[in-house]
Amino acid sequence: MLTFSRFETFEQVEAFYNRIKPVREDGYNTSRNIRPIGDRSRKGERIIKVNNNTYALSDGYHYGDAVYTPWPLSINTHVVTPKQIVRYAPIVWHKGKRQADGTYEITVTLRNGCGVGAHLHRYAFLYRHTPRNMVFRNRNGKHFIDVNGQEYFIAKDVVVPEPVYQDYKSRPNRWTEWAKSRGADPAVTFKLDRTGIRDAWVFVGEAAEVPKPPRFVVDKQAKAKMKDVIDSFRSWAFTMYPMLPQNNHEYNARLRSELREKLVDVSWNPIRAFQQNWKISRKIISDANHPLRVHLMYHIMGETNYYNYRGVQCDPEAARHITTKFNSVINRVCNFRKQVEE
């Protein structure tokens, strides 16, 4: 069962840790001191005592988890330090100096996932375990911590431990090119303010700006040179595609297999492979007898959502949607798009 903690104070976090009995494991007994924050079968989601003044809520399999380590940490001798636990855990509660009124400074730090792509487990964990009066919000792929209606952007992290960075650097690929060994910490930190009628969370530091999406323009001059062959290719695609097996795994797998023999880095996204081999894409569109012509057409048409519109082929609005999407994908696979620096 998924647990919502919603702690309000450091004392509640400390008491919760002390109340949870460590999980007994085969081969370890209780030596790894795993204290689940909720369902005991979800051992990765646990509370970690860093020291008497710091507790981390961990969702597991991040660079700061010494037990449930992500690849490649799990296959080398790297030892996770307390500093790394604090640096990479999704939520960290900290009790600071004693203040003049006798209370202690309490802060909570919240962190997004590390790396590109979606970190669905991290989002769910933040949603369930942010302190009371805070809400994690996912807005079209951008993430915020909402405190009393004020939203603070929480960016993805790109800094990895040095051993991981060196491992990625030794065998570079597009899946790990985002990683850096140094950089700013994108986490957001809030301090508990007890001076008012009610305790309130106050943001500490400088708020990060929400990044703007990249802006692209079409190289109309380059595209104009291929206007006739693109029109011919589109007309042929709209005629041929309805005759081919659509939403058919075996046919799709065969086309991908044949693509892998001709193109590099096809993986799960053939359109991306055609983008990376855009000169070949242009040759395919210009040559009616090219052996990969059906392959390119099939995957472009798959991007247009034609399969779901096939029952309304006479609908002008559907036809406009398919044509617009087709032209958009053509711009990508032929490298007609150019990113504009703001």
Order of alpha helices (4+ residues) and beta strands (2+ residues): alpha-beta-beta-alpha-beta-beta-alpha-beta-beta-beta-alpha-beta-beta-beta-alpha-alpha-alpha-alpha-alpha-alpha-alpha-alpha-beta
